[in-house]
């Protein structure tokens, strides 16, 4: 984590898990000020509820704060010093943000198994492994291209012109154009794969995940690299869900399934089991 640039007193602030904060000043720090009463450290979402500090250690320009609770390298915090008077926002490092964003979209908050989006294509194409892999690759490519195109249109056109109310319409139009291009290309170059997709290829246009990612990017006002990572993680997460489900459904064809559960009912049961398994990723902290 690095402090936001806003003065020449503090050079940097680094979170050292599990519970230490390393503050580097631009000049020597008075050891007399190395007391818990002289520092105030709180989460950015709750600046009026400072964390309890159990120790402060000064070594030249570096002051190390030890909190009584665990800290996270991907969270935002607020640091205040009484003497000299400083108030500084502490932001996550870029690489920690990107890694967390990728893991969250692909595993922790998988759009299929935790948010239950995109189920139409998910159940329709996951009957065979080859079709599932092809759809996963196609879906990821469409996701990345449409997310980046939508981000550019929203950032450089809709927001400057105050046309944010057209986001959904513009994003759907962008997705439709990309899917139509892929449909034509696959029909000419890979007719067998195109036939295995059937109507589900065109249904990507109205897929909830394809539309959700550009909307999340627009709502969060993210940077281009963050939009790309979210799109990549979401697309690969959907591809992973398709692959796992297709493997399970192919195995189920050889199993003795009660007649009442054949087809879609057993597929819903399998999806529920996968959703329970993915709940194990809940609370995963890569930086703890």
C-alpha positions in Angstrom: 0.0 0.0 0.0 1.1 3.5 -0.7 -0.1 6.8 0.7 -1.7 9.3 -1.6 0.6 12.1 -2.6 -0.4 15.2 -0.9 2.5 16.6 1.1 6.3 16.3 1.7 6.2 15.1 5.3 5.3 11.4 4.7 7.2 9.6 2.0 5.3 6.3 2.0 3.0 4.1 4.0 3.2 0.3 3.7 0.8 -2.3 5.1 2.7 -5.3 6.5 0.4 -8.1 7.3 -0.9 -9.3 9.6 -1.1 -6.1 11.7 1.8 -3.7 11.1 1.9 -0.3 9.3 5.3 1.1 8.2 5.3 4.9 7.9 8.4 6.5 6.3 8.8 10.2 6.8 10.8 12.4 4.5 12.9 13.7 7.4 13.9 12.4 10.8 11.0 11.7 13.2 11.2 12.8 16.8 11.3 9.6 19.0 9.2 11.5 21.6 6.3 11.4 19.2 6.4 7.6 18.9 3.4 7.0 21.1 0.0 5.4 20.4 -1.7 8.7 21.3 0.1 10.5 18.5 -1.2 8.2 15.7 -4.7 7.5 14.6 -5.3 4.7 12.0 -8.7 3.7 10.7 -10.5 2.1 7.8 -11.5 4.6 5.1 -15.1 3.4 5.3 -15.2 4.1 9.1 -12.7 7.0 9.7 -14.5 7.9 13.0 -13.7 4.4 14.5 -9.9 4.3 14.8 -8.2 1.0 15.4 -6.5 0.3 18.7 -2.7 0.4 18.5 -0.7 -1.7 20.8 2.7 -0.3 19.9 4.7 2.4 18.1 8.4 2.0 17.2 10.5 4.8 15.7 13.8 4.1 13.9 15.2 7.2 12.2 12.7 8.2 9.4 10.7 5.0 9.8 7.8 4.5 12.3 6.2 1.1 12.7 2.6 1.0 14.1 1.3 -2.3 15.4 -2.5 -2.7 15.4 -4.5 -5.0 17.6 -6.5 -6.3 14.6 -5.5 -7.8 11.3 -4.9 -5.5 8.4 -5.5 -6.2 4.7 -3.2 -5.0 1.8 -6.2 -4.5 -0.5 -8.3 -2.3 1.8 -8.2 1.5 2.0 -7.2 3.2 5.3 -6.8 6.7 6.8 -3.7 7.7 8.7 -3.6 10.7 11.0 -0.7 12.1 13.0 -1.2 14.6 15.8 2.3 16.0 15.8 3.2 17.0 13.2 -0.4 17.4 12.0 -0.9 15.1 9.0 -3.9 13.4 7.5 -3.3 10.9 4.8 -5.4 8.4 2.8 -3.7 5.1 2.2 -4.6 3.2 -1.0 -3.9 -0.4 -2.0 -1.0 -1.0 -4.4 -2.0 -1.5 -8.0 -0.8 -5.1 -8.3 -2.7 -6.1 -5.1 -5.9 -4.6 -6.5 -5.6 -6.4 -9.8 -4.8 -9.8 -8.3 -7.8 -9.4 -5.9 -10.0 -8.3 -8.7 -9.1 -11.3 -10.9 -9.5 -13.8 -8.1 -12.8 -12.3 -7.0 -14.4 -12.3 -10.4 -13.1 -15.8 -11.4 -13.5 -17.7 -8.1 -14.7 -15.9 -5.0 -17.7 -14.2 -6.8 -18.0 -16.5 -9.8 -20.9 -15.1 -11.8 -22.4 -18.6 -12.3 -22.0 -20.4 -9.0 -22.3 -17.4 -6.6 -24.4 -14.9 -8.5 -26.4 -17.3 -10.6 -26.1 -15.3 -13.8 -25.7 -16.6 -17.4 -27.6 -19.8 -16.6 -29.3 -20.1 -20.0 -26.0 -20.6 -21.9 -24.5 -22.5 -19.0 -27.1 -25.3 -19.0 -27.5 -25.3 -22.8 -23.9 -25.7 -23.8 -22.5 -27.7 -20.9 -23.9 -31.1 -22.2 -20.6 -31.8 -24.1 -17.1 -31.0 -23.2 -16.0 -29.9 -26.6 -18.8 -27.5 -27.0 -18.3 -26.1 -23.5 -14.6 -25.5 -24.1 -15.4 -23.7 -27.4 -18.1 -21.6 -25.8 -15.8 -20.8 -22.9 -13.1 -19.4 -25.2 -15.6 -17.6 -27.4 -17.4 -16.1 -24.4 -14.1 -14.9 -22.9 -13.1 -13.3 -26.1 -16.4 -11.5 -26.4 -16.3 -10.5 -22.8 -12.8 -8.9 -23.1 -13.6 -7.1 -26.4 -17.0 -5.8 -25.4 -15.9 -4.8 -21.9 -13.0 -2.7 -23.3 -15.1 -1.2 -26.0 -17.9 -0.3 -23.6 -15.3 1.1 -21.2 -13.9 3.4 -23.9 -17.3 4.5 -25.1 -18.5 5.2 -21.6 -15.2 7.0 -20.5 -14.7 9.1 -23.6 -18.2 9.7 -24.9 -21.1 9.0 -22.5 -19.6 10.5 -19.3 -18.2 13.7 -20.9 -21.5 14.3 -22.7 -23.6 13.4 -19.6 -25.3 10.5 -21.4 -24.9 7.9 -18.7 -28.6 7.0 -19.0 -27.8 5.4 -22.4 -25.3 3.0 -20.9 -27.5 -0.1 -21.1 -28.6 0.6 -24.6 -25.1 1.3 -25.9 -23.6 -1.7 -24.1 -26.2 -4.1 -25.5 -25.6 -2.7 -29.0 -21.8 -3.2 -28.6 -22.3 -6.8 -27.5 -24.7 -7.5 -30.4 -22.3 -6.2 -33.0 -19.4 -8.3 -31.6 -21.6 -11.5 -31.4 -22.9 -11.0 -34.9 -19.3 -10.7 -36.2 -18.3 -13.9 -34.3 -21.4 -15.7 -35.6 -20.5 -14.9 -39.2 -16.9 -15.8 -38.7 -17.5 -19.1 -37.0 -20.1 -20.0 -39.6 -17.5 -19.7 -42.3 -14.4 -21.0 -40.6 -15.6 -23.5 -38.0 -19.1 -24.7 -39.1 -19.1 -27.8 -36.8 -18.3 -25.7 -33.8 -20.9 -23.1 -34.9 -23.5 -25.9 -35.2 -22.7 -27.3 -31.7 -23.4 -23.8 -30.2 -26.8 -23.6 -31.9 -28.9 -20.7 -30.8 -26.8 -20.2 -27.6 -24.2 -18.2 -29.5 -26.6 -15.5 -30.4 -28.0 -15.6 -26.8 -24.6 -14.2 -25.7 -26.0 -10.9 -26.7 -28.5 -10.9 -23.9 -26.3 -12.8 -21.4 -26.5 -11.2 -18.0 -22.7 -11.6 -17.4 -21.8 -9.9 -20.7 -23.9 -6.9 -19.7 -23.0 -7.0 -15.9 -19.3 -6.5 -16.4 -19.5 -3.2 -18.4 -22.0 -1.9 -16.0 -19.8 -2.7 -13.0 -16.9 -1.0 -14.7 -19.0 2.1 -15.4 -20.4 2.2 -11.9 -16.9 1.8 -10.3 -15.3 4.3 -12.7 -12.4 1.9 -13.0 -9.2 2.3 -15.1 -8.6 0.5 -18.4 -6.4 -2.2 -16.8 -8.9 -2.8 -14.0 -11.7 -3.1 -16.6 -9.5 -5.6 -18.6 -8.7 -7.7 -15.5 -12.4 -7.8 -14.4 -13.4 -8.9 -17.9 -10.7 -11.5 -18.1 -11.5 -12.9 -14.7 -15.2 -13.0 -15.4 -14.7 -14.7 -18.8 -12.3 -17.3 -17.4 -14.6 -17.9 -14.4 -17.5 -18.6 -16.8 -15.3 -20.9 -18.9 -14.2 -22.8 -15.8 -17.8 -23.2 -14.7 -18.8 -24.5 -18.2 -15.8 -27.0 -18.3 -16.5 -28.4 -14.8 -20.2 -28.7 -15.5 -19.6 -30.4 -18.9 -17.2 -33.0 -17.3 -19.8 -33.8 -14.6 -22.7 -34.1 -17.1 -20.8 -36.4 -19.4 -20.1 -38.6 -16.4 -23.8 -38.5 -15.4 -24.7 -40.0 -18.8 -23.1 -43.2 -17.7 -24.7 -43.2 -14.3 -28.0 -44.7 -13.2 -30.2 -41.6 -12.7 -33.9 -41.9 -11.7 -36.1 -41.2 -14.7 -37.7 -38.2 -13.0 -34.2 -36.6 -12.6 -32.9 -37.2 -16.1 -31.9 -34.2 -18.2 -32.3 -30.8 -16.7 -33.3 -31.8 -13.1 -30.0 -33.6 -12.5 -28.1 -30.7 -14.1 -29.7 -28.3 -11.6 -28.6 -30.7 -8.8 -25.1 -30.7 -10.1 -25.0 -26.9 -10.4 -26.1 -26.7 -6.8 -23.3 -29.0 -5.7 -20.8 -26.9 -7.6 -22.2 -23.7 -6.0 -21.7 -25.3 -2.6 -18.1 -26.2 -3.5 -17.4 -22.6 -4.7 -18.7 -21.3 -1.4 -15.4 -22.6 0.0 -13.6 -19.7 -1.8 -15.7 -17.2 0.2 -13.5 -15.1 2.4 -10.3 -16.1 0.6 -7.6 -13.5 1.2 -4.6 -13.9 -1.0 -2.5 -11.4 1.0 -3.2 -12.4 4.5 
